[in-house]
């Protein structure tokens, strides 16, 4: 086997090993991996981890995005919103959002298994079936503006969840109080807000 072919086979094998928790959950088989550094010309051997997470976690995050996009494309009624009225289009979009939220939530759960003991991923993940402000007369603000998901070891999640609820609902508990408690425990939080590409899926 030529060195180039061997390098390719090793790359695929490494990615398959690193991302096995997500691939196994969705019964997927990894056939190929292509890595392209678009900012400047860089040798493939110089590309390893490009973010603050380690190599394996980076692969898992990339696979989470890919699996979510694939699931939404296949099961999110892709293109079925074209030509529909506003109500029909909104229903298609919500179905796509729901698939998006499910695929990403499952992927993040399996991704978070190898997290260090004092780490947590906190995600505000849009739910396709949850009405947003203005979509129905009885809805005020979207209740999922706060962190809707905590992915961490049970003891870490149990520590964080009541404090998140308190931060959202209590006038006597401020953001500074929350940060002080988190820092005192030594917990590291990776946080993000994620929205689905439902409009793209609906119109395509």
N, CA, C and O of each residue as an XYZ file, in Angstrom:
816
protein
N       0.841     -1.194      0.000
C       0.000      0.000      0.000
C       0.878      1.246      0.000
O       1.825      1.337      0.782
N       0.572      2.203     -0.869
C       1.327      3.445     -0.922
C       1.135      4.241      0.363
O       0.134      4.096      1.064
N       2.129      5.091      0.653
C       2.078      5.882      1.888
C       0.833      6.759      1.931
O       0.212      6.893      2.985
N       0.454      7.362      0.796
C      -0.728      8.222      0.762
C      -1.987      7.440      1.116
O      -2.837      7.910      1.872
N      -2.089      6.220      0.546
C      -3.246      5.369      0.847
C      -3.227      4.921      2.305
O      -4.271      4.826      2.950
N      -2.033      4.648      2.814
C      -1.915      4.240      4.209
C      -2.309      5.376      5.145
O      -3.005      5.158      6.136
N      -1.865      6.586      4.829
C      -2.238      7.747      5.650
C      -3.749      7.947      5.654
O      -4.340      8.258      6.688
N      -4.369      7.764      4.491
C      -5.827      7.920      4.388
C      -6.549      6.866      5.217
O      -7.496      7.174      5.940
N      -6.096      5.619      5.108
C      -6.715      4.529      5.871
C      -6.557      4.766      7.370
O      -7.481      4.509      8.141
N      -5.388      5.255      7.783
C      -5.158      5.536      9.207
C      -6.049      6.672      9.693
O      -6.554      6.633     10.814
N      -6.242      7.690      8.844
C      -7.093      8.818      9.213
C      -8.533      8.359      9.434
O      -9.167      8.727     10.423
N      -9.041      7.555      8.504
C     -10.414      7.052      8.631
C     -10.556      6.178      9.871
O     -11.539      6.284     10.604
N      -9.569      5.314     10.102
C      -9.609      4.425     11.269
C      -9.597      5.222     12.569
O     -10.325      4.900     13.507
N      -8.766      6.268     12.621
C      -8.705      7.080     13.836
C     -10.019      7.800     14.090
O     -10.494      7.844     15.225
N     -10.610      8.365     13.043
C     -11.893      9.050     13.193
C     -12.999      8.071     13.587
O     -13.846      8.391     14.422
N     -12.991      6.889     12.992
C     -14.003      5.885     13.337
C     -13.888      5.487     14.806
O     -14.895      5.285     15.484
N     -12.653      5.377     15.287
C     -12.440      5.035     16.696
C     -12.884      6.178     17.607
O     -13.585      5.956     18.595
N     -12.471      7.401     17.270
C     -12.774      8.551     18.126
C     -14.270      8.849     18.191
O     -14.778      9.266     19.232
N     -14.966      8.638     17.094
C     -16.386      9.024     17.025
C     -17.334      7.837     17.155
O     -18.528      7.954     16.879
N     -16.797      6.698     17.576
C     -17.622      5.491     17.687
C     -18.878      5.656     18.544
O     -19.911      5.083     18.197
N     -18.839      6.420     19.658
C     -20.071      6.565     20.447
C     -21.248      7.127     19.643
O     -22.380      6.668     19.799
N     -20.987      8.113     18.787
C     -22.064      8.716     17.992
C     -22.410      7.834     16.799
O     -23.585      7.627     16.498
N     -21.394      7.318     16.122
C     -21.653      6.440     14.969
C     -22.462      5.221     15.400
O     -23.394      4.809     14.708
N     -22.100      4.648     16.549
C     -22.829      3.481     17.041
C     -24.262      3.804     17.410
O     -25.166      3.007     17.160
N     -24.476      4.978     18.007
C     -25.840      5.360     18.400
C     -26.768      5.432     17.193
O     -27.930      5.036     17.277
N     -26.259      5.935     16.075
C     -27.105      6.108     14.896
C     -26.869      5.033     13.830
O     -27.366      5.144     12.710
N     -26.109      3.995     14.185
C     -25.854      2.872     13.268
C     -25.263      3.358     11.949
O     -25.720      2.975     10.872
N     -24.248      4.201     12.049
C     -23.597      4.756     10.871
C     -22.225      4.128     10.673
O     -21.568      3.711     11.626
N     -21.809      4.073      9.407
C     -20.488      3.549      9.054
C     -19.702      4.672      8.400
O     -20.176      5.297      7.450
N     -18.511      4.928      8.902
C     -17.682      6.002      8.365
C     -16.847      5.466      7.214
O     -15.990      4.606      7.415
N     -17.093      5.969      6.009
C     -16.390      5.476      4.832
C     -15.225      6.360      4.414
O     -14.256      5.870      3.833
N     -15.303      7.647      4.698
C     -14.245      8.536      4.240
C     -14.167      9.765      5.136
O     -15.155     10.153      5.760
N     -13.000     10.368      5.193
C     -12.775     11.596      5.951
C     -11.934     12.526      5.081
O     -10.883     12.130      4.577
N     -12.395     13.750      4.910
C     -11.609     14.761      4.195
C     -11.439     15.960      5.113
O     -12.419     16.482      5.646
N     -10.207     16.395      5.298
C      -9.908     17.545      6.140
C      -9.277     18.622      5.268
O      -8.288     18.374      4.579
N      -9.849     19.806      5.304
C      -9.321     20.916      4.506
C      -9.172     22.144      5.389
O     -10.119     22.576      6.046
N      -7.986     22.686      5.392
C      -7.711     23.914      6.133
C      -7.867     25.075      5.155
O      -7.039     25.233      4.258
N      -8.917     25.895      5.310
C      -9.267     26.856      4.265
C      -8.612     28.217      4.443
O      -8.685     29.041      3.531
N      -7.982     28.485      5.568
C      -7.428     29.814      5.793
C      -6.079     30.010      5.115
O      -5.762     31.116      4.677
N      -5.293     28.965      5.025
C      -3.990     29.064      4.393
C      -3.549     27.664      4.007
O      -4.103     26.676      4.488
N      -2.560     27.582      3.147
C      -2.071     26.279      2.725
C      -1.309     25.620      3.870
O      -0.342     26.169      4.398
N      -1.769     24.435      4.234
C      -1.168     23.718      5.356
C      -1.097     22.237      5.014
O      -2.045     21.674      4.466
N       0.005     21.621      5.334
C       0.147     20.190      5.107
C      -0.802     19.423      6.013
O      -0.995     19.801      7.168
N      -1.401     18.342      5.498
C      -2.291     17.526      6.350
C      -1.621     17.057      7.629
O      -2.293     16.850      8.640
N      -0.290     16.884      7.597
C       0.423     16.411      8.785
C       0.531     17.506      9.850
O       0.816     17.225     11.014
N       0.301     18.758      9.438
C       0.375     19.870     10.380
C      -0.969     20.171     11.019
O      -1.060     20.970     11.950
N      -2.014     19.525     10.513
C      -3.359     19.769     11.042
C      -3.664     18.712     12.096
O      -3.805     17.531     11.778
N      -3.765     19.133     13.327
C      -4.195     18.207     14.369
C      -5.408     18.840     15.033
O      -6.439     19.006     14.382
N      -5.318     19.186     16.264
C      -6.418     19.853     16.937
C      -6.366     21.342     16.629
O      -5.308     21.961     16.742
N      -7.504     21.926     16.239
C      -7.534     23.336     15.855
C      -8.416     24.167     16.774
O      -8.720     25.319     16.462
N      -8.826     23.604     17.892
C      -9.673     24.351     18.817
C      -9.203     24.088     20.247
O      -8.162     23.468     20.462
N      -9.978     24.565     21.218
C      -9.555     24.438     22.612
C      -9.793     23.053     23.194
O      -9.294     22.744     24.276
N     -10.555     22.208     22.484
C     -10.795     20.842     22.975
C      -9.717     19.913     22.415
O      -9.007     20.272     21.475
N      -9.599     18.724     22.995
C      -8.577     17.799     22.505
C      -9.022     17.162     21.186
O     -10.140     17.376     20.718
N      -8.112     16.372     20.599
C      -8.358     15.822     19.266
C      -9.641     14.998     19.199
O     -10.425     15.133     18.260
N      -9.850     14.136     20.210
C     -11.023     13.258     20.153
C     -12.314     14.050     20.298
O     -13.274     13.823     19.561
N     -12.337     14.988     21.256
C     -13.538     15.791     21.438
C     -13.824     16.627     20.195
O     -14.983     16.845     19.843
N     -12.782     17.087     19.543
C     -12.965     17.860     18.318
C     -13.650     17.007     17.242
O     -14.579     17.462     16.575
N     -13.182     15.776     17.086
C     -13.814     14.862     16.121
C     -15.268     14.604     16.477
O     -16.124     14.536     15.595
N     -15.551     14.459     17.765
C     -16.917     14.203     18.207
C     -17.828     15.399     17.927
O     -18.976     15.221     17.519
N     -17.322     16.616     18.145
C     -18.122     17.804     17.853
C     -18.397     17.930     16.355
O     -19.510     18.260     15.946
N     -17.382     17.666     15.548
C     -17.563     17.721     14.089
C     -18.584     16.682     13.650
O     -19.443     16.971     12.817
N     -18.498     15.481     14.202
C     -19.435     14.414     13.848
C     -20.843     14.750     14.316
O     -21.814     14.422     13.634
N     -20.966     15.399     15.466
C     -22.282     15.845     15.939
C     -22.934     16.768     14.915
O     -24.112     16.616     14.594
N     -22.166     17.721     14.407
C     -22.707     18.638     13.394
C     -23.091     17.887     12.125
O     -24.137     18.153     11.533
N     -22.242     16.947     11.708
C     -22.508     16.202     10.478
C     -23.737     15.303     10.617
O     -24.577     15.257      9.719
N     -23.841     14.592     11.735
C     -24.975     13.695     11.960
C     -26.282     14.497     12.056
O     -27.321     14.070     11.552
N     -26.214     15.658     12.707
C     -27.397     16.499     12.829
C     -27.855     16.994     11.458
O     -29.047     16.978     11.154
N     -26.907     17.430     10.638
C     -27.241     17.895      9.291
C     -27.812     16.752      8.448
O     -28.784     16.941      7.716
N     -27.204     15.569      8.554
C     -27.683     14.417      7.787
C     -29.085     14.010      8.216
O     -29.957     13.776      7.379
N     -29.296     13.927      9.535
C     -30.616     13.544     10.031
C     -31.697     14.528      9.639
O     -32.804     14.128      9.278
N     -31.384     15.813      9.707
C     -32.355     16.835      9.341
C     -32.654     16.787      7.850
O     -33.795     16.971      7.427
N     -31.625     16.540      7.065
C     -31.808     16.452      5.599
C     -32.674     15.263      5.225
O     -33.529     15.373      4.346
N     -32.464     14.121      5.882
C     -33.180     12.900      5.522
C     -34.594     12.840      6.090
O     -35.505     12.344      5.428
N     -34.787     13.341      7.317
C     -36.061     13.150      8.004
C     -36.783     14.462      8.335
O     -37.815     14.443      9.005
N     -36.257     15.586      7.879
C     -36.847     16.884      8.210
C     -37.736     17.464      7.139
O     -37.897     18.682      7.065
N     -38.328     16.607      6.292
C     -39.234     17.056      5.220
C     -38.549     18.078      4.303
O     -39.112     19.124      3.981
N     -37.348     17.752      3.903
C     -36.556     18.677      3.089
C     -37.297     19.068      1.809
O     -37.696     18.207      1.025
N     -37.475     20.375      1.609
C     -38.097     20.899      0.407
C     -39.610     20.894      0.398
O     -40.210     21.420     -0.539
N     -40.255     20.318      1.410
C     -41.707     20.191      1.396
C     -42.431     21.494      1.744
O     -43.656     21.567      1.652
N     -41.673     22.524      2.142
C     -42.301     23.811      2.435
C     -42.429     24.716      1.229
O     -43.081     25.758      1.300
N     -41.820     24.336      0.131
C     -41.838     25.180     -1.063
C     -43.254     25.333     -1.607
O     -43.930     24.343     -1.887
N     -43.696     26.577     -1.755
C     -45.016     26.862     -2.308
C     -46.149     26.832     -1.302
O     -47.287     27.127     -1.666
N     -45.880     26.483     -0.038
C     -46.931     26.442      0.972
C     -47.208     27.832      1.525
O     -46.380     28.736      1.410
N     -48.390     27.991      2.132
C     -48.683     29.252      2.800
C     -47.886     29.327      4.104
O     -47.161     28.395      4.453
N     -48.028     30.440      4.813
C     -47.222     30.667      6.011
C     -47.431     29.583      7.054
O     -46.467     29.117      7.661
N     -48.678     29.173      7.273
C     -48.959     28.156      8.280
C     -48.340     26.816      7.889
O     -47.729     26.143      8.719
N     -48.501     26.433      6.629
C     -47.936     25.166      6.175
C     -46.428     25.158      6.224
O     -45.815     24.166      6.618
N     -45.825     26.274      5.822
C     -44.378     26.388      5.859
C     -43.856     26.312      7.288
O     -42.829     25.688      7.554
N     -44.574     26.951      8.200
C     -44.162     26.942      9.599
C     -44.201     25.525     10.177
O     -43.332     25.151     10.964
N     -45.209     24.739      9.787
C     -45.301     23.355     10.261
C     -44.123     22.513      9.759
O     -43.551     21.718     10.505
N     -43.773     22.701      8.485
C     -42.631     21.972      7.935
C     -41.357     22.376      8.652
O     -40.533     21.527      8.993
N     -41.196     23.665      8.879
C     -40.005     24.159      9.566
C     -39.911     23.588     10.976
O     -38.832     23.201     11.424
N     -41.051     23.535     11.678
C     -41.033     23.012     13.042
C     -40.676     21.526     13.060
O     -39.980     21.066     13.965
N     -41.144     20.782     12.072
C     -40.789     19.369     12.001
C     -39.287     19.202     11.770
O     -38.646     18.339     12.370
N     -38.738     20.040     10.892
C     -37.289     19.995     10.653
C     -36.527     20.365     11.917
O     -35.520     19.740     12.249
N     -37.013     21.385     12.620
C     -36.362     21.806     13.866
C     -36.397     20.699     14.918
O     -35.440     20.506     15.667
N     -37.522     19.973     14.961
C     -37.653     18.901     15.952
C     -36.654     17.775     15.670
O     -36.035     17.252     16.596
N     -36.494     17.402     14.401
C     -35.500     16.389     14.034
C     -34.096     16.879     14.360
O     -33.267     16.140     14.890
N     -33.852     18.140     14.033
C     -32.555     18.763     14.332
C     -32.244     18.676     15.824
O     -31.156     18.257     16.219
N     -33.217     19.078     16.649
C     -33.008     19.084     18.093
C     -32.783     17.674     18.626
O     -31.950     17.471     19.509
N     -33.520     16.698     18.097
C     -33.367     15.316     18.555
C     -31.992     14.766     18.199
O     -31.306     14.197     19.048
N     -31.588     14.938     16.935
C     -30.303     14.389     16.492
C     -29.143     15.028     17.243
O     -28.204     14.343     17.648
N     -29.211     16.337     17.427
C     -28.108     17.003     18.114
C     -28.092     16.659     19.601
O     -27.021     16.473     20.179
N     -29.253     16.572     20.220
C     -29.315     16.240     21.635
C     -28.747     14.842     21.902
O     -27.976     14.642     22.840
N     -29.140     13.879     21.060
C     -28.608     12.525     21.211
C     -27.099     12.502     21.009
O     -26.373     11.853     21.762
N     -26.629     13.218     19.981
C     -25.197     13.248     19.702
C     -24.425     13.875     20.856
O     -23.369     13.376     21.247
N     -24.952     14.965     21.398
C     -24.270     15.627     22.508
C     -24.237     14.740     23.753
O     -23.268     14.765     24.511
N     -25.285     13.967     23.958
C     -25.302     13.078     25.117
C     -24.158     12.061     25.012
O     -23.424     11.842     25.976
N     -24.016     11.447     23.842
C     -22.954     10.458     23.669
C     -21.585     11.120     23.600
O     -20.597     10.545     24.057
N     -21.515     12.307     23.042
C     -20.263     13.062     23.008
C     -19.754     13.377     24.405
O     -18.548     13.380     24.650
N     -20.679     13.642     25.319
C     -20.296     14.110     26.647
C     -19.822     12.995     27.578
O     -19.345     13.281     28.676
N     -19.940     11.742     27.169
C     -19.525     10.639     28.054
C     -18.046     10.721     28.430
O     -17.708     10.460     29.584
N     -17.146     11.075     27.499
C     -15.729     11.143     27.907
C     -15.294     12.499     28.457
O     -14.097     12.750     28.597
N     -16.245     13.372     28.770
C     -15.870     14.662     29.350
C     -15.110     14.471     30.659
O     -15.397     13.535     31.405
N     -14.147     15.341     30.949
C     -13.510     15.287     32.277
C     -14.552     15.435     33.387
O     -15.625     15.996     33.165
N     -14.238     14.940     34.558
C     -15.225     14.873     35.639
C     -15.757     16.231     36.056
O     -16.888     16.327     36.531
N     -14.963     17.288     35.889
C     -15.395     18.605     36.353
C     -15.853     19.505     35.202
O     -15.858     20.729     35.336
N     -16.239     18.897     34.064
C     -16.672     19.671     32.903
C     -18.160     19.457     32.629
O     -18.741     18.436     32.996
N     -18.752     20.448     31.977
C     -20.151     20.342     31.559
C     -20.337     21.096     30.253
O     -19.687     22.114     30.012
N     -21.227     20.589     29.418
C     -21.655     21.300     28.217
C     -23.069     21.785     28.475
O     -23.960     20.984     28.757
N     -23.281     23.089     28.382
C     -24.611     23.665     28.599
C     -25.091     24.279     27.290
O     -24.428     25.146     26.719
N     -26.238     23.826     26.826
C     -26.711     24.186     25.491
C     -28.138     24.693     25.552
O     -29.011     24.064     26.151
N     -28.365     25.834     24.927
C     -29.734     26.290     24.679
C     -30.094     25.812     23.286
O     -29.722     26.432     22.290
N     -30.815     24.713     23.222
C     -31.084     24.028     21.960
C     -32.528     24.253     21.557
O     -33.444     23.847     22.273
N     -32.744     24.903     20.409
C     -34.098     25.205     19.949
C     -34.924     23.947     19.737
O     -34.451     22.989     19.126
N     -36.139     23.943     20.230
C     -37.044     22.814     20.045
C     -38.054     23.156     18.967
O     -38.760     24.158     19.075
N     -38.131     22.341     17.933
C     -39.014     22.645     16.818
C     -40.486     22.693     17.178
O     -41.246     23.426     16.545
N     -40.910     21.933     18.176
C     -42.330     21.886     18.515
C     -42.719     22.931     19.550
O     -43.882     23.005     19.949
N     -41.752     23.744     19.992
C     -42.031     24.772     20.988
C     -42.320     26.097     20.296
O     -41.431     26.637     19.637
N     -43.554     26.655     20.420
C     -43.852     27.943     19.789
C     -42.946     29.038     20.320
O     -42.621     29.069     21.507
N     -42.545     29.926     19.442
C     -41.722     31.061     19.811
C     -42.594     32.309     19.917
O     -43.764     32.294     19.535
N     -42.021     33.375     20.433
C     -42.763     34.613     20.622
C     -43.346     35.095     19.298
O     -42.655     35.146     18.281
N     -44.623     35.444     19.329
C     -45.281     35.986     18.149
C     -45.916     34.947     17.248
O     -46.700     35.311     16.371
N     -45.612     33.667     17.425
C     -46.158     32.646     16.540
C     -47.595     32.295     16.894
O     -48.386     31.941     16.019
N     -47.932     32.392     18.163
C     -49.310     32.169     18.589
C     -49.672     33.254     19.591
O     -48.801     33.717     20.327
N     -50.937     33.673     19.641
C     -51.332     34.795     20.498
C     -51.046     34.577     21.980
O     -50.765     35.530     22.707
N     -51.119     33.310     22.433
C     -50.989     33.068     23.863
C     -49.535     32.971     24.319
O     -49.272     32.939     25.521
N     -48.595     32.925     23.391
C     -47.199     32.777     23.756
C     -46.563     34.141     23.985
O     -46.664     35.040     23.150
N     -45.909     34.275     25.130
C     -45.171     35.501     25.397
C     -43.740     35.329     24.946
O     -43.439     35.416     23.755
N     -42.858     35.086     25.894
C     -41.455     34.861     25.528
C     -41.179     33.365     25.452
O     -41.867     32.556     26.074
N     -40.166     33.019     24.683
C     -39.785     31.624     24.528
C     -39.143     31.116     25.825
O     -38.127     31.665     26.250
N     -39.704     30.090     26.459
C     -39.150     29.611     27.732
C     -37.802     28.918     27.589
O     -37.174     28.591     28.596
N     -37.340     28.685     26.354
C     -36.070     28.001     26.176
C     -34.929     28.965     25.901
O     -33.896     28.565     25.366
N     -35.104     30.228     26.259
C     -34.009     31.176     26.085
C     -32.880     30.902     27.064
O     -31.727     31.238     26.796
N     -33.208     30.292     28.199
C     -32.170     29.888     29.139
C     -31.527     28.597     28.675
O     -31.910     28.057     27.637
N     -30.556     28.090     29.422
C     -29.910     26.841     29.040
C     -30.897     25.689     29.210
O     -31.352     25.395     30.315
N     -31.214     25.049     28.093
C     -32.210     23.985     28.130
C     -31.646     22.610     28.368
O     -32.385     21.694     28.725
N     -30.354     22.443     28.179
C     -29.750     21.119     28.317
C     -28.417     21.233     29.056
O     -27.639     22.158     28.821
N     -28.171     20.284     29.944
C     -26.874     20.187     30.611
C     -26.346     18.781     30.368
O     -26.982     17.796     30.743
N     -25.187     18.695     29.740
C     -24.557     17.412     29.469
C     -23.296     17.320     30.331
O     -22.323     18.039     30.105
N     -23.328     16.432     31.312
C     -22.214     16.308     32.247
C     -22.419     15.052     33.078
O     -23.442     14.377     32.962
N     -21.441     14.748     33.912
C     -21.602     13.646     34.866
C     -22.734     13.999     35.833
O     -22.958     15.176     36.114
N     -23.445     12.998     36.341
C     -24.638     13.273     37.154
C     -24.412     14.254     38.289
O     -25.240     15.138     38.512
N     -23.302     14.118     39.015
C     -23.085     14.995     40.160
C     -22.864     16.441     39.725
O     -23.251     17.369     40.435
N     -22.245     16.634     38.562
C     -22.036     17.985     38.040
C     -23.359     18.576     37.567
O     -23.668     19.730     37.860
N     -24.135     17.787     36.838
C     -25.428     18.263     36.340
C     -26.377     18.596     37.491
O     -27.110     19.584     37.435
N     -26.356     17.763     38.534
C     -27.235     18.012     39.684
C     -26.827     19.270     40.441
O     -27.665     19.922     41.064
N     -25.554     19.610     40.389
C     -25.105     20.852     41.006
C     -25.531     22.062     40.173
O     -25.950     23.081     40.722
N     -25.423     21.946     38.856
C     -25.673     23.090     37.985
C     -27.158     23.384     37.778
O     -27.562     24.547     37.742
N     -27.966     22.343     37.643
C     -29.361     22.547     37.246
C     -30.135     23.464     38.192
O     -30.775     24.402     37.717
N     -30.108     23.240     39.509
C     -30.875     24.137     40.385
C     -30.357     25.568     40.357
O     -31.122     26.513     40.553
N     -29.073     25.728     40.116
C     -28.513     27.084     40.061
C     -28.925     27.807     38.781
O     -29.110     29.024     38.785
N     -29.067     27.066     37.700
C     -29.570     27.668     36.459
C     -31.018     28.107     36.649
O     -31.391     29.212     36.255
N     -31.835     27.242     37.254
C     -33.232     27.600     37.523
C     -33.311     28.829     38.425
O     -34.129     29.724     38.212
N     -32.449     28.852     39.429
C     -32.435     29.979     40.357
C     -32.005     31.262     39.647
O     -32.556     32.333     39.903
N     -31.025     31.150     38.761
C     -30.548     32.311     38.017
C     -31.641     32.884     37.130
O     -31.751     34.102     36.987
N     -32.441     32.024     36.541
C     -33.507     32.474     35.641
C     -34.696     33.038     36.411
O     -35.305     34.014     35.975
N     -35.034     32.434     37.555
C     -36.304     32.735     38.220
C     -36.217     33.591     39.473
O     -37.223     34.158     39.900
N     -35.026     33.697     40.074
C     -34.920     34.413     41.342
C     -34.338     35.813     41.153
O     -33.329     35.989     40.470
N     -34.982     36.803     41.764
C     -34.479     38.174     41.709
C     -33.274     38.377     42.621
O     -32.511     39.327     42.447
N     -33.107     37.479     43.596
C     -32.038     37.630     44.583
C     -30.748     36.906     44.192
O     -29.750     36.980     44.909
N     -30.770     36.213     43.062
C     -29.606     35.440     42.624
C     -29.126     36.009     41.294
O     -29.790     35.859     40.268
N     -27.976     36.660     41.322
C     -27.474     37.366     40.150
C     -26.434     36.534     39.405
O     -25.968     35.506     39.894
N     -26.085     37.008     38.208
C     -25.096     36.313     37.395
C     -23.753     36.205     38.118
O     -23.064     35.190     38.015
N     -23.388     37.260     38.850
C     -22.130     37.229     39.611
C     -22.159     36.132     40.669
O     -21.148     35.467     40.897
N     -23.311     35.934     41.319
C     -23.440     34.859     42.317
C     -23.242     33.495     41.662
O     -22.572     32.616     42.205
N     -23.839     33.343     40.492
C     -23.724     32.089     39.747
C     -22.268     31.806     39.399
O     -21.776     30.703     39.636
N     -21.581     32.790     38.840
C     -20.188     32.611     38.458
C     -19.305     32.323     39.669
O     -18.392     31.502     39.596
N     -19.579     32.997     40.775
C     -18.775     32.778     41.983
C     -18.905     31.341     42.478
O     -17.915     30.725     42.874
N     -20.122     30.808     42.455
C     -20.327     29.431     42.896
C     -19.657     28.442     41.956
O     -19.055     27.465     42.402
N     -19.758     28.695     40.652
C     -19.132     27.802     39.673
C     -17.619     27.807     39.843
O     -16.981     26.755     39.853
N     -17.053     29.001     39.976
C     -15.602     29.110     40.131
C     -15.115     28.451     41.418
O     -14.028     27.874     41.452
N     -15.913     28.536     42.468
C     -15.517     27.946     43.752
C     -15.444     26.420     43.683
O     -14.664     25.795     44.402
N     -16.256     25.831     42.817
C     -16.274     24.367     42.697
C     -15.226     23.859     41.714
O     -14.912     22.669     41.704
N     -14.680     24.757     40.883
C     -13.703     24.327     39.887
C     -14.309     23.679     38.668
O     -13.610     22.993     37.923
N     -15.616     23.884     38.442
C     -16.282     23.323     37.267
C     -15.986     24.186     36.042
O     -16.021     25.415     36.112
N     -15.696     23.530     34.924
C     -15.500     24.210     33.643
C     -16.725     23.978     32.765
O     -17.134     22.838     32.546
N     -17.301     25.055     32.269
C     -18.517     24.959     31.459
C     -18.225     25.405     30.029
O     -17.659     26.472     29.793
N     -18.628     24.560     29.085
C     -18.643     24.964     27.682
C     -20.101     25.256     27.343
O     -20.948     24.366     27.423
N     -20.395     26.485     26.970
C     -21.778     26.867     26.737
C     -21.999     27.426     25.347
O     -21.115     28.069     24.781
N     -23.188     27.178     24.792
C     -23.510     27.698     23.467
C     -25.018     27.726     23.277
O     -25.759     27.032     23.974
N     -25.457     28.529     22.334
C     -26.855     28.539     21.898
C     -26.881     28.074     20.451
O     -26.104     28.559     19.629
N     -27.756     27.149     20.138
C     -27.796     26.537     18.807
C     -29.197     26.646     18.242
O     -30.177     26.359     18.929
N     -29.290     27.063     16.986
C     -30.581     27.130     16.320
C     -30.519     26.275     15.056
O     -29.454     26.102     14.464
N     -31.656     25.753     14.656
C     -31.708     24.885     13.492
C     -31.748     25.698     12.198
O     -32.099     26.878     12.192
N     -31.376     25.029     11.106
C     -31.462     25.645      9.777
C     -32.785     25.239      9.128
O     -32.813     24.800      7.979
N     -33.865     25.388      9.865
C     -35.164     24.916      9.399
C     -35.630     25.595      8.126
O     -36.238     24.953      7.270
N     -35.355     26.887      7.987
C     -35.798     27.603      6.793
C     -35.126     27.048      5.540
O     -35.754     26.903      4.491
N     -33.825     26.737      5.674
C     -33.102     26.172      4.528
C     -33.704     24.821      4.149
O     -33.932     24.533      2.974
N     -33.956     24.002      5.167
C     -34.503     22.661      4.902
C     -35.893     22.780      4.275
O     -36.219     22.045      3.342
N     -36.705     23.697      4.783
C     -38.088     23.815      4.314
C     -38.164     24.286      2.873
O     -38.991     23.792      2.107
N     -37.325     25.224      2.492
C     -37.421     25.832      1.170
C     -36.687     25.066      0.089
O     -37.023     25.177     -1.090
N     -35.693     24.296      0.475
C     -34.799     23.725     -0.541
C     -35.547     22.916     -1.565
O     -34.938     22.370     -2.485
